[in-house]
Amino acid sequence: MSATASTPPVLLLDAAQVAGLMPVADAIPVMSDMFGALARGQIHLPLRQIVRPPDALGAKGMLGMMPAFLGSAASGLPVYGAKVGTFFPGNSAQGKDPHQGCVLLMSGETGELLAVMNAAEITGIRTAAVTGLATRLLARHDATRLALIGAGHQAHWQLAALAAARPLRHVRVASRSLATAQAFVDKEQPNYGFRLEAAGSVEAAVRDADIVVTVTNATDPVLQAGWLAPGTHVNLVGSSTPRHREADTALMARAQLFVDRRESTINESGDYLAAAAEGRIGPEDLHAELGELVIRTHAGRTDAEAVTVFKSLGMGAQDVALAAALYQRAQAAGVGTRATI
């Protein structure tokens, strides 16, 4: 038997197949299991590598490589995996997702390639699912009013995750323009029983919110501490590089800070690095990683009146964990294209 004949077929999943196999609400427990495994040391997770060409070369985006190894206790089967993805901020103006690329899944037992999956859909689903998980763990139990800041590609998934995480009653949406926010509201309102409303500014959206989610490409803060009521929970999702930030320094200094991973935060988060450079916060102010809340080695919110912030950066382990779960669902359902390469 030839080497080619003994190689298992590779599963190919496009964006629609990923979405059909893994609704955002279903991805929340997958992310919870992943963070618990990370906290227990069952995942090996190097820092992502970013390829950012010099401005003089005229590159319009950047390339990221995010690898991880998940032991069988973390994913049901031992797997290596990596997201090889690009981030092109200008895509939004063309109606395209800024996140592109693929997620690769390899056997942890033989190293053989198992699957290639659409990275944009996986990124959107897993990012939103982590927001939903953080909100379940950190927002007040009576939180029902959401402010969604940003109406781009991520907003659709984020709204679905927050609706799964809390019994929302009212959502205000703010974007760069009122027209953009209104268009998002008009598109999404038929999908939900609670009211969506376009807000004329970020301040107007967040003034009486219980939960705030920011999904912007901002390089300067769009969210100010003084706008938030006591007890608000904030998810900072859009800024994922040292050059980007969504929260002002006063908010970072005021809040109880929670992160997906400390190492990533102190190396990659513009929100953290800017406030740290001003001497307002340091590593000791990062209360806990999300995984510590999942396995209950940290209590999370300590005061109903405290403002809590979850800084989401994203990790390769999230992509690989979701890909492993998708692989198992696709195999059971017979979904996807299979090719020998």
C-alpha positions in Angstrom: 0.0 0.0 0.0 1.4 3.4 -1.0 2.0 6.2 1.5 -0.7 8.2 -0.3 -3.3 5.4 0.0 -2.7 5.1 3.8 -3.1 8.8 4.4 -6.6 9.6 5.7 -8.6 12.1 3.7 -8.5 15.7 4.8 -11.7 17.3 5.9 -12.5 20.6 4.3 -15.1 22.9 5.9 -16.2 26.2 4.4 -17.7 29.1 6.3 -21.3 28.0 5.9 -20.5 24.4 7.0 -18.7 25.7 10.1 -21.6 28.0 11.0 -24.1 25.1 10.5 -22.2 22.7 12.7 -21.4 25.1 15.5 -23.9 27.8 16.5 -22.4 30.4 18.8 -24.4 29.2 21.8 -22.9 25.7 21.3 -19.4 27.1 21.2 -19.6 28.7 24.7 -19.2 25.3 26.5 -16.5 24.3 24.1 -14.6 27.5 25.1 -15.3 26.9 28.8 -13.8 23.4 28.5 -10.8 24.8 26.7 -10.1 27.5 29.3 -10.4 24.9 32.0 -7.9 22.7 30.3 -5.5 25.6 29.8 -5.7 26.4 33.5 -5.0 22.7 34.4 -1.9 22.6 32.2 -3.4 20.3 29.5 -2.6 22.7 26.6 0.7 23.9 25.3 0.3 27.4 23.9 3.2 29.5 22.5 2.6 33.2 21.9 1.3 34.0 18.4 3.8 35.2 15.8 2.8 38.3 13.9 4.3 39.2 10.5 3.9 43.0 10.1 5.9 44.3 7.2 7.4 47.8 7.4 5.1 50.6 6.3 7.4 51.4 3.5 6.5 48.1 1.8 2.9 49.2 1.5 1.3 46.1 3.1 -2.3 46.6 3.9 -2.6 44.0 6.6 -0.7 41.6 8.7 -0.3 37.8 9.0 -0.6 35.9 12.3 0.4 32.3 13.1 -1.3 30.9 16.2 -0.2 27.3 17.1 -1.3 25.1 20.0 -1.2 21.5 21.2 -4.3 20.1 23.0 -3.9 16.9 24.9 -6.7 14.3 24.8 -8.0 15.6 28.1 -8.5 19.0 26.6 -10.2 18.1 23.3 -11.2 14.4 23.3 -8.4 13.6 21.0 -4.8 14.8 21.1 -4.3 17.4 18.3 -1.8 19.9 17.0 -3.3 22.8 15.2 -2.7 26.3 14.1 -4.6 29.3 12.7 -2.8 30.9 9.8 -4.7 34.1 9.4 -4.5 37.6 8.1 -6.0 40.8 9.5 -6.9 43.5 6.9 -8.7 46.4 8.6 -9.7 47.9 5.3 -11.8 44.9 4.3 -14.8 46.2 6.3 -15.2 49.1 3.8 -15.4 46.5 1.0 -18.0 44.4 2.9 -15.5 41.7 3.7 -14.4 40.2 7.0 -11.1 41.7 8.2 -10.1 38.3 9.4 -9.1 35.7 6.7 -7.2 32.5 6.5 -7.5 28.9 7.6 -7.3 26.7 10.7 -5.2 23.5 10.3 -5.8 20.4 12.5 -3.3 17.6 12.7 -3.4 14.3 14.6 -1.5 14.4 17.9 -0.7 10.7 17.4 0.6 10.6 13.9 1.0 14.2 12.8 -1.2 13.7 9.8 -3.3 16.6 8.5 -6.9 16.0 9.5 -8.7 19.1 8.5 -8.5 22.6 6.9 -11.3 25.0 7.9 -12.4 28.5 7.2 -10.7 30.7 9.7 -12.9 33.8 9.5 -16.0 31.9 10.6 -14.1 30.1 13.4 -12.6 33.3 14.6 -16.0 35.0 14.8 -17.7 32.2 16.6 -14.9 31.4 19.1 -14.3 35.1 19.9 -18.0 35.7 20.5 -18.3 32.5 22.5 -15.4 33.7 24.8 -17.3 37.0 25.3 -20.4 35.0 26.2 -18.4 32.9 28.7 -16.7 35.9 30.3 -20.1 37.6 30.6 -21.6 34.5 32.3 -18.8 34.5 34.8 -18.4 38.2 35.5 -21.5 40.2 34.7 -24.1 40.6 37.5 -26.9 38.0 37.4 -29.5 40.7 36.8 -27.7 42.2 33.8 -30.2 42.7 31.0 -29.1 45.9 29.1 -26.3 45.6 26.5 -24.3 48.3 24.7 -22.7 46.9 21.6 -20.0 49.3 20.3 -19.1 48.5 16.7 -21.4 47.2 14.0 -18.9 45.4 11.7 -18.5 41.7 11.0 -17.9 40.7 14.6 -21.0 42.3 15.9 -23.4 39.7 14.5 -21.6 36.9 16.4 -21.2 39.0 19.6 -24.9 39.8 19.8 -25.7 36.1 19.4 -23.3 35.2 22.2 -24.6 37.8 24.6 -28.2 36.8 24.0 -27.2 33.2 24.9 -25.2 34.4 28.0 -27.9 36.7 29.6 -31.7 37.2 29.2 -31.3 40.5 27.4 -34.1 43.0 27.4 -32.6 46.0 25.6 -29.6 46.5 23.3 -28.2 49.8 22.1 -25.8 49.7 19.2 -23.2 52.5 18.4 -21.0 52.7 15.4 -18.9 55.2 13.5 -22.2 56.5 12.0 -25.8 56.4 13.1 -26.7 55.0 9.7 -24.4 52.0 10.1 -25.7 51.3 13.6 -29.3 51.5 12.3 -28.6 49.2 9.4 -27.3 46.6 11.8 -30.3 47.0 14.0 -32.7 46.6 11.1 -30.9 43.5 9.9 -30.7 41.8 13.4 -34.0 42.8 15.0 -36.1 40.1 13.4 -33.8 37.5 15.0 -34.5 38.6 18.6 -37.4 39.1 20.9 -35.8 42.0 22.8 -35.5 45.5 21.5 -32.5 46.7 19.5 -31.9 50.5 19.2 -29.3 52.5 17.3 -27.5 55.1 19.5 -26.1 58.3 18.3 -22.8 58.0 20.3 -20.9 55.6 22.3 -21.6 57.6 25.5 -25.4 57.4 24.8 -25.2 53.7 24.3 -23.3 52.8 27.5 -24.8 55.3 30.0 -27.2 52.8 31.6 -25.8 49.6 30.2 -25.2 46.6 32.5 -22.9 44.9 29.9 -20.7 46.6 27.3 -19.0 44.9 24.3 -16.5 46.8 22.1 -15.7 45.3 18.7 -13.9 48.2 16.9 -10.7 48.7 15.0 -9.9 51.8 17.2 -6.3 52.9 17.8 -7.5 55.5 20.3 -10.0 54.9 23.1 -13.7 54.9 22.3 -14.8 54.1 25.8 -14.3 56.3 28.9 -14.5 55.3 32.5 -16.8 58.2 33.4 -19.6 57.0 31.2 -20.0 53.7 33.0 -22.3 53.0 35.9 -21.2 51.0 39.0 -21.5 47.3 38.4 -21.1 47.4 34.7 -19.2 44.5 33.0 -17.1 45.4 29.9 -15.7 43.1 27.3 -12.9 44.7 25.3 -12.8 42.5 22.2 -11.7 44.6 19.1 -8.2 45.6 20.0 -5.7 42.7 19.7 -2.4 44.4 19.0 -0.1 46.9 20.9 -1.2 49.6 18.4 -4.9 49.3 19.1 -6.9 50.3 22.2 -10.6 50.8 23.0 -10.6 51.8 26.7 -9.1 54.9 28.2 -6.5 54.6 30.9 -9.0 55.7 33.6 -11.2 52.7 32.9 -8.3 50.3 33.0 -7.2 51.7 36.3 -10.7 51.7 37.7 -11.8 48.2 36.8 -11.2 44.8 38.2 -9.3 43.3 35.2 -9.6 39.8 33.9 -7.9 38.4 30.8 -7.8 35.3 28.6 -4.1 34.9 29.3 -1.7 37.1 31.3 1.4 36.5 29.0 -0.6 37.6 26.0 -2.0 40.6 27.7 1.3 42.1 28.9 2.9 41.5 25.5 0.1 42.2 23.0 -2.7 44.3 24.5 -2.7 48.0 23.6 -5.3 48.7 26.3 -3.0 47.2 28.9 0.3 48.5 27.6 -0.9 52.1 27.2 -2.2 52.2 30.8 0.9 50.5 32.1 3.2 53.0 30.3 1.4 55.8 32.2 2.1 54.0 35.4 -1.5 53.3 36.3 -1.6 49.5 36.2 0.8 46.6 36.2 0.8 42.8 36.0 -0.4 42.6 39.6 -3.6 44.3 38.6 -4.6 41.4 36.4 -7.0 39.6 38.8 -7.3 36.3 37.0 -7.3 34.5 33.7 -10.7 33.2 32.5 -9.6 29.6 33.0 -9.1 30.3 36.7 -12.7 31.4 36.9 -13.8 28.2 35.1 -12.1 25.9 37.5 -13.0 28.1 40.4 -9.6 28.9 41.8 -10.6 32.6 41.6 -13.9 34.0 42.6 -14.2 36.6 39.8 -16.3 39.6 40.6 -15.9 40.5 44.3 -18.4 43.4 44.5 -21.8 44.1 42.9 -20.8 47.7 42.4 -17.4 47.0 40.8 -16.7 47.7 37.2 -15.3 44.5 35.7 -13.3 44.4 32.4 -12.5 41.3 30.4 -9.7 41.9 27.9 -10.0 39.5 25.0 -7.0 39.0 22.8 -7.6 35.5 21.3 -5.4 32.5 21.4 -4.5 29.7 19.0 -5.9 27.2 21.5 -9.4 28.7 21.0 -9.2 28.1 17.3 -7.8 24.6 17.7 -10.3 23.6 20.3 -13.2 24.7 18.1 -11.7 23.0 15.1 -11.4 19.7 17.1 -15.1 20.0 18.1 -16.0 20.8 14.5 -14.1 17.8 13.2 -15.9 15.5 15.5 -19.3 16.9 14.6 -18.5 16.9 10.9 -17.4 13.2 11.1 -20.6 12.2 12.9 -22.9 14.2 10.5 -21.0 13.4 7.3 -20.6 17.1 6.6 -17.8 18.6 4.6 -15.6 17.7 1.6 -12.9 15.1 2.0 -9.8 15.1 -0.2 -6.6 13.2 -0.2 -3.6 15.5 -0.6 
